[in-house]
Amino acid sequence: MTDMTLQVEGMTCAVCVGKVERALDELPFVHGQVVNLAAENASFSLDDPADLARTAEALAKAGYPVVTDHLEFAVEGLADAASVAKVEQALTAAPGVLSASVNLATDTASVTIAAGAIAPSQVAGLISSAGFKAALRSSDGQDVQKRKQAEMTRLGWLTIVAAALTLPVFIVEMGGHLYPPFHHWVNATIGMQTSRIAQFLLTAIVLAGPGQRFFTKGIPQLLHGSPDMNSLVAMGTSAAFAYSTLATFAPGLFPEGTANVYFESASVIIVLILFGRWMEARAKGRTGAAIRALMQLQPKTARVERDGGAVEISADEIRPGDVIVLRPGEAVAADGTVLSGESHIDESMITGEPLAVAKGPGDAVTGGTVNTTGALRIEATRVGADTTLAQIIRLVEQAQGAKLPIQSTVDRITRWFVPAVMSAAALTFLAWLAFGPSPALSFALIAGVSVLVIACPCAMGLATPTSIMVGTGRGAELGVLFRKGDALQVMEGVKVVAFDKTGTLTEGRPALTDIVLADGQDEAGVLRLVAAAEAQSEHPLAAAILAAAEERGLALPETESFRALPGFGIRAGIGGRNVAVGAARLMEREKIELGALAEAGAALAADGKTPLYVGIDGVAAAVIAVADPIKDSTPEAIAALHREGLEVAMITGDTRATADAIARRLGIDHVTAEVLPRGKVSAIEALRAAHGATAFVGDGINDAPALAAADIGLAIGTGTDVAIGAADVVLASGEITGVATAITLSRQTMRNIRQNLFWAFGYNVVLIPVAAGLLYPFGGPMLSPMLAAFAMAMSSTFVLTNALRLRRAGVRA
């Protein structure tokens, strides 16, 4: 399957989200669709990338077209029709490309892409992979942010124009209510009928101009039997305008005293809703600030060695193997390895660590980080979409597009919400018409229009996605990357956090501290054999033994055979000797009697060291002690979790005595020791059964099953790709203090979502009856349609503003 994320036009409320989802539901080749109102996109998987065009067609038919960009590329090397066909085939087969046309005469390729599904640099890469050089020549499309900025500007101007046209209508009509002599002055100067005709003309311009969008979108949806928020506005303003128009030009059709005009209501409703949309657009723009900040870290150009000199090229043109010349103050354009030079690199965008890190030949550097002092020559290893920064951006975008379990309740309600509102408006109108005081028709119109206008479901649709966008973006700023958006909700309920030990709670860089020999053994001889065996292993303990052998200047013999025994240790053949190194269970498995070495190993373990037993030719030869220092940040990380009311566990393959010693030092509540990798899964299941939802934090390959089995898996960002791939949350900084940050952020985000949902639903539950005039018979107010429009606009603004508070979330004193 091919994962896809498309920008979709026309979504304004939760009802729209439901329609887009239903349109995708009807396509058998689309799976796992998630629609995000705040991000204005739809994410899903396709059986075949070629089905994208049919998907776009279905969305357009539902009234929500896919946003497209048109790209023009200059292509070098086109020779004949065969090369044209080759490039077109490479382009059209790619996910995200809707159409492609290559012109041999002009050496250009015209490509239409679904905005957000594929980057222009990736399109250029497709042409390059077909064997031709390509350079982006022009684009009449805009990136997402520029498009949103243009829409925000347009909404601002529409609001200003509508307000300018509405102001005279409002003053003429409402001025007389507020100051009766003004009404008499208007009647004496321009006349009441002339005043009404002027109001009619100005209101008609407002509805046909700035308010046109509500009718062009709302009326077709109404006719198709699937009304949305635009339909409510269109019906409400149309009713007020039609009634007022008839009252102006055919007053005899109405009972005496009921031929009133409500032009000001129709026009003010348009102004206020446009203003609300404008405020929404501005707030939505701020919800994606974290993603934009990450994108801005990507340099646009780079100096690359070409033909013996350094030339400046677009960062999109860098290829693996290129040598980048990096000067002080410049950002690294791609992930790579330092070939020459020495400098310090500011890696705070990845690790959150403010101090620059020294770099020299052989050191890895990350794209987007900033060179501070010296000059470097860097060989590019990962470029474009493969860089660490690009992957972080994708992780954040995927998390921001997720739909939390809590959203399913909202979806069920919004599916019937608009039809229910329209029914409520109709019943309100008929009830006032039948039982209302004189003039009943006027009261019925005011109440019906107010119900239609006030019940906009925008706030419902924005309540969850905006909080997710801001919360996950804030997490990225704090070095906490949510790979899955629903991890936000699950993490809130975590009761216990379990840690792997080596490389997670500890530095993962152990050192050899003790060698206790059996009778008749030589220390240098034993260490030489052990180091030769461990030279074949990637375990952190192996590095400590090799370092000790190197310090002593020992020459290592050649290893003839080697076998790693996960959870036990290693076995090797060296110079005709059989060497086994590992835990006590390995000696038991090999039927090697430990004798006095067992007691020595237990004493070392009680001191917090890890004992490794050595067997040579079936005889116990020594016990080696290795200590892995605890990370400086570990005690504070454990204390922070305890302050959050969580229990802390440690799951390790290390000995029970060593694990208990470390647990006592750190104040860890539960310890599971001497477990194999598969035993970590059982330990997590036992913790879950005893305490509730369990999170697991690890960094190694052997942690991947446990990360996947836990309710929430958190991988240390400096760990292996396998561990990171199995996790729900990645701690990019490599510091476990991020665990408490992630949990705090989760709790604050979910609290924010519930506040938004309470406001969105509570607002409608309370104000729809007020708009219907339920309080009027008891001496309460009769809500004006204008106030209804203002309240509706403010409800969405409140939800967005509340979500934006999360930009300061995630840190608790």
C-alpha positions in Angstrom: 0.0 0.0 0.0 1.0 3.6 -0.5 0.4 6.2 2.2 -0.9 9.5 1.0 -1.7 12.9 2.6 -3.7 15.4 0.4 -4.6 19.0 1.0 -8.4 19.3 0.6 -10.4 22.5 -0.2 -13.8 23.5 1.2 -13.8 21.9 4.6 -15.3 24.4 7.1 -16.8 22.2 9.9 -17.1 18.8 11.4 -19.9 17.9 9.0 -17.5 18.5 6.1 -15.0 16.2 7.7 -17.7 13.5 7.8 -18.6 13.9 4.2 -15.0 13.7 3.1 -14.6 10.5 5.1 -17.7 9.0 3.7 -16.6 9.8 0.1 -13.3 8.0 0.8 -15.2 5.1 2.6 -17.0 4.4 -0.7 -13.7 3.8 -2.6 -12.7 0.1 -2.2 -9.0 0.9 -2.9 -8.8 3.5 0.0 -8.0 2.3 3.5 -7.3 3.9 6.9 -8.6 7.3 6.0 -8.2 10.1 8.6 -9.4 13.7 7.8 -8.1 16.6 9.8 -10.1 19.9 9.7 -7.4 22.0 11.4 -4.7 20.9 8.9 -7.3 20.8 6.0 -6.0 17.5 4.8 -6.9 13.8 4.3 -4.5 10.9 5.0 -5.1 7.4 3.8 -3.5 4.4 2.1 -4.0 3.4 -1.5 -3.8 -0.1 -3.0 -2.1 1.4 -6.1 -0.7 4.9 -6.6 -2.5 5.0 -9.9 -5.8 5.2 -8.0 -5.0 8.7 -6.8 -6.7 10.3 -9.8 -9.9 8.4 -9.0 -9.7 9.4 -5.4 -9.3 13.1 -6.3 -12.3 12.8 -8.7 -14.4 11.3 -5.9 -13.5 14.1 -3.5 -14.2 16.7 -6.1 -17.6 15.2 -6.8 -18.4 15.3 -3.1 -17.6 19.1 -3.2 -14.1 19.0 -1.6 -11.5 19.1 -4.4 -7.9 18.2 -3.8 -5.5 21.1 -3.9 -3.1 20.8 -6.8 0.2 22.4 -7.8 1.5 22.7 -11.3 5.2 22.3 -11.7 7.4 23.1 -14.7 10.8 21.4 -15.0 13.6 22.0 -17.5 14.8 18.5 -18.5 18.3 17.8 -20.0 19.1 14.9 -22.2 15.7 14.3 -24.0 16.5 12.8 -27.4 13.5 11.1 -28.9 9.9 9.9 -28.2 11.3 7.0 -26.3 13.0 9.2 -23.7 9.8 11.3 -23.4 7.8 8.2 -22.7 10.4 7.0 -20.2 10.1 10.2 -18.2 6.3 10.4 -18.4 6.1 6.8 -17.2 8.4 7.5 -14.3 6.3 10.5 -13.3 2.8 9.1 -13.6 3.7 5.9 -11.7 4.7 7.9 -8.7 2.3 8.5 -5.7 1.2 12.1 -5.6 1.5 12.8 -9.3 -1.9 13.4 -11.0 -0.7 14.0 -14.5 2.6 14.6 -16.4 3.4 15.8 -19.9 6.9 16.0 -21.4 7.5 18.3 -24.4 10.5 17.2 -26.5 10.5 20.5 -28.5 10.9 22.7 -25.4 12.7 20.1 -23.2 10.2 20.7 -20.4 8.0 18.5 -18.2 4.7 19.8 -17.0 3.6 18.0 -13.8 0.4 18.3 -11.8 0.7 17.1 -8.3 -1.6 16.7 -5.3 -0.4 19.4 -2.9 1.2 17.9 0.2 1.5 14.4 -1.3 4.9 14.8 -2.9 7.6 17.5 -2.8 8.9 19.2 -6.0 12.4 17.9 -5.1 11.0 14.4 -5.1 9.5 15.0 -8.6 12.9 16.2 -9.8 14.4 13.0 -8.3 11.9 10.9 -10.3 13.1 12.5 -13.5 16.8 12.0 -12.5 16.1 8.4 -11.7 14.9 8.0 -15.3 18.4 9.1 -16.4 17.7 12.8 -17.1 18.8 16.0 -15.3 15.9 18.1 -14.1 15.6 21.6 -12.6 12.5 23.2 -11.2 11.8 26.1 -13.6 8.6 27.6 -12.3 5.5 26.8 -10.3 2.2 28.5 -10.3 1.3 26.6 -7.2 2.0 27.7 -3.7 3.2 25.7 -0.7 0.6 25.1 2.0 1.6 28.0 4.2 1.5 30.6 1.3 -1.8 29.2 0.2 -3.2 29.6 3.7 -1.7 33.1 4.0 -3.4 34.1 0.7 -6.8 32.8 2.0 -6.3 34.6 5.3 -5.6 37.9 3.4 -8.6 37.3 1.1 -10.9 36.7 4.1 -9.6 39.9 5.7 -10.5 42.0 2.6 -13.9 40.3 2.2 -14.6 41.1 5.9 -13.6 44.8 5.4 -15.7 45.2 2.2 -18.7 43.5 3.7 -18.4 45.6 6.9 -18.1 48.8 4.8 -21.3 47.9 2.9 -23.1 46.8 6.0 -22.4 49.7 8.2 -24.9 52.1 6.6 -27.6 49.4 6.7 -26.9 48.8 10.4 -26.9 52.5 11.3 -30.1 53.3 9.4 -32.0 50.4 10.8 -30.6 50.0 14.3 -30.0 53.7 14.9 -33.7 54.3 15.1 -34.1 51.6 17.8 -31.3 53.0 19.9 -32.2 56.7 19.4 -35.8 57.2 18.2 -35.3 60.8 16.9 -32.9 59.3 14.4 -35.7 57.2 12.9 -37.9 60.2 12.5 -35.0 62.1 10.9 -34.4 59.3 8.3 -38.2 59.2 7.5 -38.3 63.0 7.1 -35.2 63.3 4.9 -34.8 60.3 2.6 -38.1 58.6 3.4 -38.7 55.1 4.8 -39.2 53.4 1.4 -36.1 54.9 0.0 -34.2 53.8 3.1 -35.5 50.3 2.6 -34.5 50.2 -1.1 -31.0 51.4 -0.2 -30.7 48.7 2.4 -31.9 46.1 -0.1 -29.3 47.1 -2.6 -26.4 47.2 -0.1 -27.4 43.9 1.4 -27.8 42.3 -2.0 -24.2 43.3 -2.8 -23.0 41.9 0.5 -24.7 38.5 -0.2 -23.7 38.3 -3.8 -20.2 39.5 -3.2 -18.4 38.8 0.1 -21.1 36.3 1.1 -21.2 34.4 -2.2 -19.0 31.6 -0.8 -21.7 30.5 1.6 -24.2 30.1 -1.2 -22.0 28.5 -3.8 -21.0 25.9 -1.2 -24.0 25.6 1.0 -26.9 25.5 -1.6 -25.5 22.5 -3.7 -24.9 20.6 -0.4 -28.5 21.3 0.6 -29.8 20.1 -2.7 -27.8 16.9 -2.5 -29.4 16.2 0.9 -26.2 16.7 2.9 -26.3 20.2 4.4 -23.3 21.7 6.1 -22.4 24.8 8.0 -22.5 26.9 4.8 -26.0 25.6 4.2 -27.2 26.9 7.6 -25.7 30.4 6.9 -27.2 30.4 3.4 -30.6 29.5 4.6 -30.6 31.9 7.5 -29.5 34.9 5.5 -31.7 34.0 2.5 -34.7 33.8 4.8 -34.1 37.2 6.4 -33.3 38.8 3.0 -36.3 37.2 1.2 -38.7 38.3 4.0 -37.3 41.8 4.0 -37.4 42.1 0.2 -41.1 41.1 0.1 -41.8 43.5 3.0 -40.1 46.3 1.0 -41.7 45.7 -2.4 -44.9 43.9 -1.6 -45.9 44.8 1.9 -49.5 44.0 1.2 -48.7 40.3 1.3 -48.2 40.4 5.1 -50.7 40.9 7.9 -50.8 44.4 9.2 -47.8 45.3 11.4 -45.7 42.4 10.3 -44.1 43.9 7.1 -40.8 44.6 8.9 -37.3 44.4 7.3 -34.3 42.5 8.6 -31.7 43.5 6.0 -29.3 44.4 8.7 -29.5 40.9 10.2 -28.7 39.2 6.9 -25.7 41.5 6.1 -24.3 41.6 9.7 -24.5 37.8 9.8 -22.2 37.6 6.7 -19.8 40.2 8.2 -19.5 38.4 11.6 -19.1 34.9 10.1 -16.5 36.2 7.7 -14.8 37.8 10.6 -14.9 34.5 12.5 -13.5 32.7 9.5 -10.7 35.2 9.3 -9.9 34.8 13.0 -10.0 31.0 12.5 -7.5 31.3 9.6 -5.1 33.4 11.6 -5.3 30.9 14.5 -4.9 27.9 12.3 -1.8 29.5 10.8 -0.3 29.5 14.3 -1.2 25.9 15.0 1.3 24.8 12.4 4.1 27.0 13.7 6.3 24.1 14.9 6.3 22.4 11.5 7.2 25.7 9.8 10.0 26.2 12.2 11.4 22.8 11.4 11.0 23.4 7.7 12.9 26.7 8.0 15.9 24.8 9.4 16.4 23.2 6.0 18.9 25.3 4.1 17.9 26.2 0.5 21.4 26.1 -1.0 24.7 24.5 -0.3 28.3 24.7 -1.5 29.4 21.5 -3.1 32.7 20.4 -4.7 32.4 20.2 -8.5 35.3 19.8 -10.9 37.9 20.8 -8.4 36.1 23.9 -7.1 33.2 24.7 -4.8 29.9 25.8 -6.4 26.6 26.9 -4.9 23.7 24.7 -5.8 20.1 24.2 -4.6 19.9 21.8 -1.6 17.4 19.7 -3.6 20.2 18.9 -6.1 22.6 17.3 -3.5 23.1 13.6 -4.1 24.6 11.0 -1.7 28.4 11.0 -2.1 28.6 14.8 -2.8 31.2 16.7 -0.8 29.7 19.7 1.0 31.9 22.6 1.9 30.5 24.1 5.2 31.6 27.5 6.4 31.1 29.0 9.9 27.5 30.1 10.5 26.0 27.9 7.8 23.4 25.1 8.3 24.3 21.6 7.3 22.4 20.8 4.1 22.2 17.0 4.4 23.1 14.2 6.8 26.7 13.2 6.4 30.1 12.4 7.7 33.0 14.8 8.3 35.9 14.2 5.9 38.2 17.0 7.1 38.2 20.0 9.4 37.2 20.6 13.0 34.4 22.7 14.3 31.5 22.7 16.8 28.0 22.0 15.6 24.8 23.4 17.3 22.5 20.4 17.5 19.9 21.9 19.7 17.2 21.5 17.0 17.6 17.7 17.4 18.7 17.2 21.0 17.6 20.3 22.8 21.1 20.6 24.2 22.2 24.2 24.0 26.0 23.5 24.0 27.6 23.0 20.6 29.2 19.6 20.0 32.8 19.1 18.7 33.0 17.5 15.3 36.0 16.2 13.5 36.9 13.6 10.7 34.7 10.5 10.9 31.9 12.2 13.0 28.3 12.2 11.8 26.5 15.5 11.3 22.8 16.1 10.9 21.1 18.2 8.2 19.6 21.4 9.6 22.1 21.7 12.5 24.3 24.8 12.4 28.1 25.1 12.1 29.5 27.6 14.6 33.3 28.1 14.3 35.4 26.1 11.9 35.2 25.0 8.3 34.2 21.4 7.4 34.2 19.1 4.4 31.2 16.7 4.7 30.3 13.7 2.6 26.5 13.6 2.1 25.1 10.2 3.1 21.3 11.0 3.4 19.7 13.7 1.4 16.3 15.2 0.7 13.4 13.2 2.2 15.9 10.7 3.8 17.5 13.2 6.2 16.9 13.0 9.9 15.2 16.5 9.8 12.9 15.4 7.0 11.9 12.3 8.9 11.2 14.3 12.0 9.0 16.6 10.0 7.1 13.6 8.6 6.7 12.1 12.1 5.2 15.4 13.4 2.9 15.7 10.3 1.7 12.2 10.7 1.0 12.7 14.4 -0.8 16.0 13.7 -3.1 14.2 11.2 -4.1 11.5 13.6 -7.6 10.9 14.9 -7.8 10.2 18.6 -10.4 7.7 20.0 -12.2 10.6 21.6 -12.9 12.0 18.2 -15.2 9.1 17.2 -17.8 10.4 19.6 -17.7 13.8 18.0 -18.0 12.3 14.5 -21.1 10.3 15.5 -22.8 13.5 16.8 -21.9 15.8 13.9 -23.3 13.3 11.3 -26.8 14.1 12.4 -26.2 17.6 13.9 -26.9 19.8 10.9 -30.1 18.0 9.9 -31.2 18.2 13.5 -30.5 21.9 13.6 -32.5 22.5 10.5 -35.4 20.5 11.9 -35.2 22.5 15.2 -35.2 25.7 13.2 -38.3 24.6 11.2 -40.1 23.6 14.4 -39.1 26.9 16.1 -40.5 28.9 13.2 -43.8 26.9 13.2 -44.2 27.1 17.0 -43.7 30.9 17.0 -46.0 31.3 14.1 -48.8 29.2 15.8 -48.4 30.3 19.4 -46.3 33.5 19.4 -47.5 37.0 20.2 -48.2 39.6 17.5 -46.5 40.0 15.2 -46.0 36.3 15.2 -44.4 36.1 11.8 -41.6 38.5 12.8 -40.9 36.6 16.0 -40.9 33.3 14.0 -38.4 34.6 11.5 -36.1 36.0 14.1 -36.1 32.8 16.2 -35.8 30.4 13.1 -32.9 32.4 11.6 -31.1 32.6 15.0 -31.3 28.8 15.5 -29.8 28.3 12.0 -27.0 30.7 12.5 -26.0 29.9 16.1 -25.7 26.2 15.6 -22.6 26.1 13.5 -20.6 22.9 14.2 -17.2 24.5 13.4 -16.1 24.5 17.0 -16.9 20.8 17.3 -14.8 20.0 14.3 -11.8 22.1 15.4 -11.8 21.0 19.1 -9.7 17.9 18.7 -7.4 18.4 15.7 -6.2 21.9 16.7 -5.1 20.6 20.1 -3.3 17.7 18.5 -1.5 20.0 16.0 -0.3 22.4 18.7 0.5 19.6 21.2 2.5 17.5 18.9 4.3 20.5 17.5 5.2 21.6 21.0 6.4 18.1 21.6 8.8 18.4 18.6 10.2 21.6 20.1 10.9 19.8 23.4 12.5 16.8 21.6 9.5 14.5 22.1 8.3 13.1 18.7 4.9 11.4 18.7 5.1 8.9 15.9 1.4 8.1 16.3 -1.1 10.8 17.2 -3.3 8.5 19.3 -0.3 8.0 21.6 -1.3 11.4 23.1 -4.6 9.9 24.5 -3.2 6.5 25.5 -0.2 8.0 27.3 -2.5 10.1 29.5 -3.7 6.9 31.2 -0.2 5.4 31.9 0.2 4.2 35.5 3.7 2.7 35.4 6.8 3.4 33.3 9.2 0.6 32.7 12.8 1.2 31.6 15.4 -1.0 30.0 18.7 -0.5 31.9 21.7 -0.5 29.6 21.9 2.6 27.4 18.6 3.9 28.8 19.1 4.4 32.5 22.8 4.0 32.1 25.3 5.5 29.7 25.6 2.4 27.7 29.4 2.8 27.8 30.5 0.4 30.5 34.0 0.0 31.8 35.9 -3.1 33.1 36.4 -2.7 36.8 37.4 -6.2 38.2 38.9 -9.5 37.1 38.6 -12.4 39.6 40.6 -15.4 38.5 40.2 -19.1 39.3 43.2 -20.9 40.6 45.9 -21.4 38.1 44.7 -18.8 35.6 46.7 -15.9 34.1 44.9 -12.5 33.9 46.5 -11.4 30.6 45.9 -14.7 29.0 42.2 -14.8 30.1 41.6 -11.2 29.1 43.3 -11.8 25.7 40.9 -14.7 24.9 37.8 -12.8 26.2 38.6 -9.7 24.3 39.2 -11.7 21.1 35.8 -13.3 21.5 34.1 -10.0 22.4 35.6 -8.3 19.3 33.0 -10.0 17.2 30.1 -8.7 19.4 28.2 -5.4 19.2 27.1 -5.5 22.8 28.0 -2.4 24.9 29.8 -4.7 27.4 32.1 -6.0 24.7 33.4 -2.5 24.1 34.4 -2.2 27.7 36.4 -5.4 27.6 38.1 -4.5 24.3 39.0 -1.1 25.7 40.6 -2.7 28.7 42.7 -5.1 26.5 43.8 -2.2 24.4 44.9 -0.2 27.5 47.1 -3.2 28.5 48.5 -3.4 25.0 47.4 -7.0 24.5 47.6 -8.6 21.1 44.4 -10.4 20.2 44.5 -13.9 18.6 42.4 -14.7 15.6 38.9 -15.9 16.2 38.1 -19.0 14.3 34.3 -19.3 15.1 31.8 -17.1 16.9 28.2 -17.4 17.9 26.1 -14.9 19.8 23.5 -16.4 22.2 20.9 -13.6 22.9 20.2 -13.4 26.6 23.0 -15.7 27.5 26.3 -14.4 26.1 28.8 -15.6 23.4 30.7 -18.6 22.5 33.9 -18.6 20.3 36.7 -20.8 19.0 40.1 -19.1 19.4 43.4 -20.7 18.8 41.9 -24.2 19.2 40.3 -23.2 22.5 36.6 -23.0 23.3 35.7 -19.8 25.1 32.3 -19.0 26.6 31.6 -15.5 28.1 28.3 -14.5 29.6 25.8 -14.7 32.5 25.6 -17.5 35.1 22.9 -19.1 33.0 25.3 -19.5 30.1 27.7 -21.4 32.4 24.7 -23.5 33.6 23.7 -24.2 30.0 27.3 -25.2 29.1 27.5 -27.3 32.3 30.4 -25.4 33.7 30.8 -25.5 37.4 31.5 -22.0 38.8 32.7 -23.0 42.3 34.1 -20.1 44.3 33.6 -17.8 41.3 29.8 -17.8 42.0 30.3 -16.2 45.4 32.7 -13.6 43.9 30.2 -12.8 41.1 27.4 -12.3 43.6 29.5 -9.9 45.6 30.3 -7.9 42.5 26.6 -7.8 41.5 25.6 -6.6 45.0 27.9 -3.6 44.4 25.9 -2.7 41.3 28.4 -4.2 38.8 27.6 -6.7 36.1 29.5 -10.0 36.4 30.5 -11.9 33.3 31.7 -15.5 33.8 34.4 -16.9 31.6 34.6 -20.6 30.7 37.7 -21.9 28.8 37.5 -25.5 27.4 34.6 -26.3 29.7 36.3 -25.0 32.9 35.4 -21.8 34.8 38.4 -19.5 34.4 37.3 -16.1 35.8 34.5 -13.6 36.6 34.9 -10.2 35.0 33.0 -7.2 36.5 31.8 -4.4 34.2 30.1 -1.3 35.5 27.9 0.9 33.4 27.6 4.4 35.0 24.2 5.8 35.5 23.3 8.8 33.3 23.5 12.1 35.1 19.9 12.8 34.0 18.5 9.5 35.3 17.8 10.4 39.0 15.9 13.6 38.0 13.9 11.7 35.3 12.8 9.1 37.9 12.0 11.8 40.4 9.9 13.7 37.8 7.9 10.6 37.1 7.2 10.0 40.8 6.1 13.7 41.1 3.6 12.9 38.3 2.2 10.1 40.5 3.6 7.2 38.4 5.4 4.1 39.4 8.7 3.2 37.9 9.9 -0.2 36.9 13.2 -1.6 35.5 13.3 -4.6 33.2 16.8 -5.9 32.4 18.7 -9.0 31.4 21.3 -8.2 34.1 21.7 -10.1 37.3 19.2 -9.7 40.1 21.8 -8.4 42.5 23.0 -5.8 40.1 19.5 -4.7 39.1 18.5 -4.4 42.8 21.6 -2.3 43.6 20.8 0.2 40.9 17.1 0.2 41.8 17.9 1.0 45.4 20.2 3.9 44.3 17.5 5.4 42.0 14.4 4.7 44.0 12.8 2.4 41.3 9.6 0.7 42.5 9.6 -2.6 40.6 12.5 -4.7 39.3 12.4 -7.6 36.8 15.9 -9.0 36.2 17.7 -11.8 34.4 15.1 -11.8 31.5 15.6 -12.7 27.9 14.3 -10.3 25.2 11.0 -12.3 25.0 10.8 -12.2 28.8 10.6 -8.4 28.7 7.2 -8.8 27.0 6.0 -11.1 29.7 7.3 -8.6 32.3 5.3 -5.8 30.7 2.2 -7.9 30.6 2.6 -8.6 34.3 3.1 -4.9 35.1 -0.1 -4.1 33.1 -2.1 -6.7 34.9 -1.0 -5.5 38.3 -0.9 -1.7 37.9 -2.7 -0.7 34.6 -1.5 0.9 31.4 2.3 0.5 31.0 4.8 2.5 29.1 8.2 1.0 28.2 11.4 3.0 27.4 14.3 1.3 25.5 16.9 1.8 22.9 18.2 -1.5 21.6 17.2 -4.1 19.0 16.2 -6.5 21.8 13.9 -3.8 23.1 11.7 -3.7 19.9 9.3 -6.5 21.1 8.8 -4.8 24.4 8.3 -1.4 22.8 5.6 -2.9 20.6 4.0 -4.8 23.4 3.6 -1.9 25.8 0.6 0.4 25.8 3.1 3.1 24.9 6.6 2.5 23.6 9.1 5.3 24.0 12.4 4.9 22.1 15.6 6.8 22.9 16.4 8.8 19.7 20.0 7.8 19.9 19.0 4.1 19.8 18.7 1.7 16.9 16.4 2.2 13.9 14.6 -1.0 14.8 13.7 0.3 18.3 12.6 3.7 17.0 10.5 2.0 14.3 8.6 -0.1 17.0 8.0 2.9 19.3 5.0 5.2 19.6 7.1 8.1 20.9 10.7 9.0 20.1 12.8 11.0 22.5 15.0 12.8 20.0 17.3 14.3 22.6 18.4 10.8 23.9 17.6 11.9 27.4 15.0 10.0 29.5 13.9 13.3 31.1 11.7 13.5 28.0 9.5 10.7 29.4 8.1 12.9 32.1 7.8 15.7 29.5 5.9 13.5 27.1 3.4 12.4 29.9 2.9 16.0 31.1 2.3 17.1 27.5 -0.1 14.3 26.9 -2.1 15.2 30.0 -2.2 18.9 29.2 -3.2 18.2 25.6 -6.0 15.8 26.5 -7.2 18.3 29.2 -7.2 21.0 26.5 -9.2 18.8 24.1 -11.8 18.1 26.8 -12.1 21.8 27.5 -12.6 22.5 23.8 -15.3 19.8 23.5 -17.1 20.9 26.6 -17.2 24.5 25.2 -18.2 23.4 21.7 -21.0 21.1 22.9 -22.0 23.1 25.9 -22.3 26.2 23.7 -24.8 24.5 21.4 -26.7 22.8 24.2 -27.2 26.1 26.0 -27.6 28.7 23.2 -29.8 26.8 20.7 -32.8 26.9 23.1 -32.0 30.6 23.8 -31.9 31.3 20.1 -35.2 29.5 19.7 -36.8 32.0 22.2 -37.4 29.5 25.0 -36.6 32.1 27.6 -38.8 34.8 26.1 -42.2 33.6 27.6 -40.5 33.8 31.1 -39.2 37.3 30.6 -35.9 36.3 29.1 -34.2 37.7 26.0 -35.1 37.1 22.4 -31.7 36.5 20.7 -31.1 38.6 17.7 -29.7 36.8 14.6 -26.8 39.2 14.7 -25.9 38.2 18.2 -26.3 34.6 17.2 -23.7 35.1 14.4 -21.3 36.8 16.8 -21.6 34.0 19.3 -21.1 31.4 16.7 -17.9 33.2 15.4 -16.6 33.5 18.9 -17.1 29.8 19.7 -14.6 28.7 17.1 -12.2 31.5 18.0 -12.3 30.4 21.7 -11.5 26.8 20.7 -8.6 27.8 18.6 -7.3 30.3 21.1 -7.5 27.7 23.9 -5.6 25.1 21.7 -2.9 27.7 21.1 -2.2 27.8 24.9 -0.5 24.4 24.4 2.4 26.2 22.7 3.7 26.8 26.2 2.8 23.3 27.5 5.0 20.2 28.4 7.1 21.7 31.2 6.0 21.4 34.8 7.9 22.8 37.7 
